[in-house]
Amino acid sequence: MLKVKKKKKKVFAKKKGFTLIELLGVIVIIGILSIVSISYAYRLINRAKNESTEQQERNVSMAAESYFQANRDLLPKSIGETTSISISNLLDAKYLKKEVEN
């Protein structure tokens, strides 16, 4: 007859939870992802602020040009003279719809 050797089963305690290394690894990965996402959001906010400022500059410039085209008598009469207009004048004359920010 053949004798079959029975393998001894090793008894391991059932693991519950995570090891400290696993937890630290997860924390490091979450930290890296949050740093990347926060820096990206910061860049997007700055870009939006710059674009908003540039758009406001274009609006004021176009409003001033329209104002001076309608009021040619306010333009300088000779070379070297300058003429300026305030934002409040453009708002009062309805060339700008809202107050300029920043």
C-alpha positions as CSV (number, residue, x, y, z in Angstrom):
1,M,0.0,0.0,0.0
2,L,1.0,3.5,-0.7
3,K,1.4,5.8,2.2
4,V,0.3,9.3,1.6
5,K,2.0,11.9,3.6
6,K,-0.3,14.4,5.0
7,K,1.0,17.9,4.7
8,K,0.9,19.9,7.9
9,K,-1.1,22.9,7.6
10,K,0.3,26.0,9.0
11,V,-2.1,27.9,11.0
12,F,-2.0,31.7,10.6
13,A,-4.0,34.1,12.6
14,K,-6.4,36.0,10.4
15,K,-5.2,39.5,9.7
16,K,-7.6,42.2,10.4
17,G,-6.8,45.8,9.5
18,F,-3.8,47.3,7.8
19,T,-0.2,47.4,8.8
20,L,1.6,50.6,9.6
21,I,3.5,50.5,6.3
22,E,0.4,50.2,4.3
23,L,-1.3,53.1,6.1
24,L,1.8,55.3,5.7
25,G,1.9,54.5,2.0
26,V,-1.7,55.5,1.5
27,I,-1.1,58.7,3.4
28,V,1.9,59.6,1.3
29,I,0.0,58.9,-2.0
30,I,-2.9,61.0,-0.8
31,G,-0.5,63.8,0.2
32,I,1.2,63.8,-3.2
33,L,-2.1,63.8,-5.1
34,S,-3.4,66.7,-3.0
35,I,-0.3,68.8,-3.5
36,V,-0.5,68.3,-7.3
37,S,-4.2,69.2,-7.4
38,I,-3.8,72.2,-5.1
39,S,-1.0,73.6,-7.2
40,Y,-3.0,73.1,-10.4
41,A,-6.0,74.8,-8.9
42,Y,-3.8,77.7,-7.8
43,R,-2.5,78.1,-11.3
44,L,-6.0,78.1,-12.8
45,I,-7.2,80.7,-10.4
46,N,-4.2,83.0,-11.2
47,R,-4.8,82.5,-14.9
48,A,-8.5,83.4,-14.5
49,K,-7.6,86.6,-12.6
50,N,-5.1,87.6,-15.2
51,E,-7.6,87.0,-18.0
52,S,-10.2,89.0,-16.1
53,T,-7.9,91.9,-15.7
54,E,-6.9,91.9,-19.3
55,Q,-10.5,91.8,-20.4
56,Q,-11.3,94.8,-18.1
57,E,-8.4,96.7,-19.6
58,R,-9.8,96.0,-23.1
59,N,-13.3,97.1,-22.1
60,V,-12.0,100.4,-20.6
61,S,-9.9,101.1,-23.7
62,M,-12.8,100.5,-26.1
63,A,-15.1,102.6,-23.9
64,A,-12.6,105.5,-23.9
65,E,-12.2,105.2,-27.7
66,S,-16.0,105.3,-28.2
67,Y,-16.3,108.2,-25.8
68,F,-13.7,110.3,-27.6
69,Q,-15.2,109.4,-31.0
70,A,-18.5,110.7,-29.8
71,N,-16.9,113.8,-28.2
72,R,-14.3,114.8,-30.7
73,D,-14.1,118.3,-29.2
74,L,-12.4,116.9,-26.1
75,L,-9.5,115.5,-28.2
76,P,-6.1,117.2,-28.1
77,K,-5.7,120.1,-30.6
78,S,-2.0,119.8,-31.1
79,I,0.8,117.3,-30.9
80,G,2.1,116.7,-27.4
81,E,-1.2,117.6,-25.7
82,T,-2.9,114.8,-23.8
83,T,-6.4,114.2,-22.8
84,S,-7.6,111.8,-20.1
85,I,-11.0,110.6,-18.9
86,S,-11.9,108.9,-15.6
87,I,-13.7,105.7,-15.2
88,S,-16.5,107.5,-13.4
89,N,-17.0,109.7,-16.5
90,L,-17.3,106.6,-18.6
91,L,-19.8,105.1,-16.2
92,D,-21.8,108.3,-16.1
93,A,-21.9,108.5,-19.9
94,K,-23.0,104.8,-20.1
95,Y,-19.9,103.7,-22.0
96,L,-19.1,101.2,-19.2
97,K,-21.8,98.9,-17.8
98,K,-20.2,98.2,-14.4
99,E,-17.5,99.4,-12.1
100,V,-14.0,98.2,-12.9
101,E,-12.5,95.8,-10.3
102,N,-8.9,95.9,-9.1
